[in-house]
């Protein structure tokens, strides 16, 4: 944890206070993995952390406020997704590798943060601008880099100039997010996780380059 951590009333939290605050966040994160967001109460989080509701309210205004803290931390990690595509080649075998690594990274990120991402998606769908901004911060990290990739291919004559780079990139990222959030559901369609990855990478590669990948 870096920088000063403050309580709700503006006081700077000491080392013990920071540890208590982090424990509350850790317990909340664990509870979101096994309970519906609407069912998580302050008293339950506090009890799980071995402290009191009064202590919880020293650091967070309510459960939603604590969830937003978790979401912001997750979004910071999500910024690293841009490394999977920024400056990467989309030609030849390198292009197929880029598509595979993007899909791997996206699916892994969603599996790791599944619980909090479900809450973020719920809040965004309900029109909460705070959750919407967090969701877009994650998606933009990839969308902007993919847009640049399509523009570069256009400049080399490899992609038709009538293609809108941002529209293609945004559509692919929206697809990746939807598939990543639905990973468990593919099993009901008889699709194994190992089969999902290469087929999703194929769609991404075709979407960006318009060409069948060279493997």
C-alpha positions as CSV (number, residue, x, y, z in Angstrom):
1,X,0.0,0.0,0.0
2,X,1.5,3.3,-1.1
3,X,0.7,6.9,-0.1
4,X,-1.3,8.1,2.9
5,X,-4.4,6.2,3.8
6,X,-7.1,8.3,5.5
7,X,-10.1,7.5,7.5
8,X,-13.6,8.7,6.5
9,X,-13.2,11.8,8.7
10,X,-9.9,12.7,7.1
11,X,-7.4,11.5,9.7
12,X,-4.2,9.7,8.4
13,X,-4.3,6.0,9.4
14,X,-1.3,4.6,11.1
15,X,0.3,1.3,10.3
16,X,-2.2,-0.7,12.4
17,X,-5.1,1.2,10.9
18,X,-3.9,0.5,7.4
19,X,-3.5,-3.2,8.2
20,X,-7.1,-3.3,9.6
21,X,-8.4,-1.5,6.5
22,X,-6.7,-3.9,4.2
23,X,-8.0,-6.9,6.2
24,X,-11.5,-5.5,5.8
25,X,-11.0,-5.2,2.1
26,X,-9.6,-8.7,1.9
27,X,-12.5,-10.2,3.8
28,X,-15.0,-8.3,1.6
29,X,-13.3,-9.6,-1.5
30,X,-13.5,-13.1,-0.2
31,X,-17.2,-12.7,0.7
32,X,-18.0,-11.4,-2.8
33,X,-16.6,-14.6,-4.2
34,X,-19.2,-16.7,-2.4
35,X,-22.1,-14.4,-1.8
36,X,-24.3,-12.1,-3.9
37,X,-23.2,-8.5,-3.7
38,X,-26.6,-7.3,-2.3
39,X,-26.4,-9.9,0.5
40,X,-23.0,-8.6,1.9
41,X,-23.6,-6.5,5.0
42,X,-21.2,-4.3,7.0
43,X,-21.7,-6.4,10.2
44,X,-20.8,-9.6,8.3
45,X,-17.6,-8.1,6.8
46,X,-16.5,-6.7,10.2
47,X,-17.2,-10.0,12.0
48,X,-15.2,-11.9,9.4
49,X,-12.3,-9.5,9.8
50,X,-12.5,-9.9,13.6
51,X,-13.5,-6.3,14.2
52,X,-16.6,-4.1,14.7
53,X,-19.0,-2.3,12.3
54,X,-17.8,1.0,14.0
55,X,-14.3,0.2,12.8
56,X,-15.5,-0.5,9.3
57,X,-17.2,2.9,9.2
58,X,-13.9,4.5,10.2
59,X,-12.5,3.6,6.8
60,X,-15.5,3.2,4.4
61,X,-18.9,5.0,4.2
62,X,-20.6,1.7,3.4
63,X,-20.1,-1.6,1.6
64,X,-20.4,0.0,-1.8
65,X,-17.6,2.4,-0.9
66,X,-15.4,-0.5,0.1
67,X,-16.3,-2.3,-3.2
68,X,-15.3,0.8,-5.1
69,X,-11.9,0.7,-3.4
70,X,-11.4,-2.9,-4.5
71,X,-12.6,-2.0,-8.0
72,X,-10.1,0.8,-8.3
73,X,-7.2,-1.4,-7.3
74,X,-8.3,-4.0,-9.8
75,X,-8.5,-1.3,-12.5
76,X,-4.9,-0.3,-11.9
77,X,-3.9,-3.9,-12.5
78,X,-6.1,-4.0,-15.6
79,X,-4.0,-1.2,-17.1
80,X,-1.2,-3.8,-17.6
81,X,-3.4,-5.5,-20.2
82,X,-2.3,-2.9,-22.6
83,X,1.2,-4.5,-22.5
84,X,-0.3,-7.5,-24.3
85,X,-0.9,-5.4,-27.5
86,X,0.9,-2.1,-27.3
87,X,3.6,-2.0,-30.0
88,X,3.0,-5.7,-30.9
89,X,3.1,-7.1,-34.4
90,X,0.0,-8.3,-36.2
91,X,1.8,-9.8,-39.2
92,X,2.8,-13.4,-39.8
93,X,3.4,-15.8,-36.9
94,X,3.9,-12.9,-34.6
95,X,0.4,-11.7,-35.2
96,X,-1.0,-15.1,-34.2
97,X,1.1,-15.0,-31.0
98,X,-0.2,-11.5,-30.2
99,X,-3.8,-12.7,-30.6
100,X,-3.1,-15.8,-28.4
101,X,-1.4,-13.8,-25.6
102,X,-4.1,-11.1,-25.6
103,X,-6.8,-13.8,-25.2
104,X,-4.8,-15.6,-22.5
105,X,-4.3,-12.4,-20.6
106,X,-7.9,-11.3,-20.9
107,X,-9.4,-14.6,-19.8
108,X,-6.9,-14.9,-16.9
109,X,-7.6,-11.4,-15.7
110,X,-11.3,-12.0,-15.7
111,X,-10.9,-15.4,-13.8
112,X,-8.7,-13.7,-11.2
113,X,-11.1,-10.8,-10.6
114,X,-14.4,-12.5,-11.4
115,X,-16.2,-11.5,-8.2
116,X,-15.4,-7.8,-8.3
117,X,-15.9,-7.6,-12.1
118,X,-19.4,-9.0,-11.7
119,X,-20.2,-6.2,-9.2
120,X,-18.6,-3.6,-11.6
121,X,-20.7,-4.9,-14.5
122,X,-23.8,-4.8,-12.4
123,X,-23.2,-1.2,-11.2
124,X,-22.3,-0.1,-14.8
125,X,-25.5,-1.7,-16.2
126,X,-27.5,0.1,-13.6
127,X,-26.1,3.4,-14.7
128,X,-23.7,4.1,-11.8
129,X,-21.1,6.3,-13.4
130,X,-18.4,5.4,-10.9
131,X,-18.6,1.7,-11.8
132,X,-18.9,2.6,-15.5
133,X,-15.7,4.6,-15.4
134,X,-13.8,1.8,-13.8
135,X,-15.1,-0.7,-16.4
136,X,-14.1,1.6,-19.3
137,X,-10.7,2.2,-17.7
138,X,-10.0,-1.5,-18.0
139,X,-11.4,-1.9,-21.5
140,X,-9.8,1.3,-22.8
141,X,-6.4,-0.1,-21.9
142,X,-6.8,-2.7,-24.6
143,X,-9.1,-0.8,-27.0
144,X,-6.7,2.1,-27.6
145,X,-3.7,-0.2,-28.4
146,X,-5.8,-2.4,-30.7
147,X,-7.0,0.8,-32.5
148,X,-3.4,1.8,-33.1
149,X,-2.6,-1.7,-34.4
150,X,-5.4,-1.5,-37.0
151,X,-4.2,2.0,-38.0
152,X,-0.7,0.7,-38.5
153,X,-1.9,-2.1,-40.7
154,X,-4.0,0.4,-42.7
155,X,-0.9,2.6,-43.2
156,X,0.9,-0.5,-44.7
157,X,-2.1,-1.3,-47.0
158,X,-2.8,-4.6,-45.1
159,X,-6.3,-3.5,-44.0
160,X,-8.9,-1.7,-46.1
161,X,-9.0,2.0,-45.5
162,X,-12.8,1.9,-45.2
163,X,-12.4,0.0,-41.9
164,X,-12.9,2.1,-38.8
165,X,-10.1,1.2,-36.4
166,X,-11.8,2.3,-33.2
167,X,-15.1,0.5,-34.2
168,X,-13.2,-2.8,-34.9
169,X,-11.1,-2.5,-31.7
170,X,-14.0,-1.6,-29.5
171,X,-16.2,-4.5,-30.9
172,X,-13.4,-7.0,-30.3
173,X,-12.8,-5.8,-26.7
174,X,-16.5,-5.9,-26.0
175,X,-16.5,-9.5,-27.3
176,X,-13.5,-10.4,-25.2
177,X,-15.1,-9.0,-22.1
178,X,-18.4,-10.8,-22.7
179,X,-16.7,-14.1,-23.4
180,X,-14.4,-13.7,-20.4
181,X,-17.4,-13.1,-18.1
182,X,-19.1,-16.2,-19.5
183,X,-16.2,-18.7,-19.4
184,X,-18.1,-21.1,-17.1
185,X,-21.1,-21.0,-19.4
186,X,-19.2,-22.4,-22.4
187,X,-19.0,-25.8,-20.6
188,X,-22.8,-26.1,-20.9
189,X,-22.3,-25.9,-24.7
190,X,-19.8,-28.6,-24.6
191,X,-16.8,-26.2,-25.1
192,X,-13.7,-26.9,-23.0
193,X,-11.5,-24.1,-21.7
194,X,-8.7,-25.4,-23.8
195,X,-10.9,-25.2,-26.9
196,X,-12.2,-21.7,-26.2
197,X,-8.8,-20.1,-26.2
198,X,-7.6,-20.8,-29.8
199,X,-11.0,-20.2,-31.3
200,X,-11.3,-16.8,-29.6
201,X,-7.8,-15.9,-30.7
202,X,-8.8,-16.8,-34.2
203,X,-11.7,-14.3,-34.1
204,X,-9.5,-11.6,-32.7
205,X,-6.8,-12.2,-35.4
206,X,-9.4,-12.2,-38.2
207,X,-11.0,-9.0,-36.7
208,X,-7.8,-7.1,-36.6
209,X,-6.1,-8.3,-39.8
210,X,-8.9,-9.6,-41.9
211,X,-6.7,-12.6,-42.6
212,X,-6.4,-16.2,-41.6
213,X,-3.5,-16.5,-39.1
214,X,-0.1,-18.0,-39.9
215,X,0.7,-20.5,-37.1
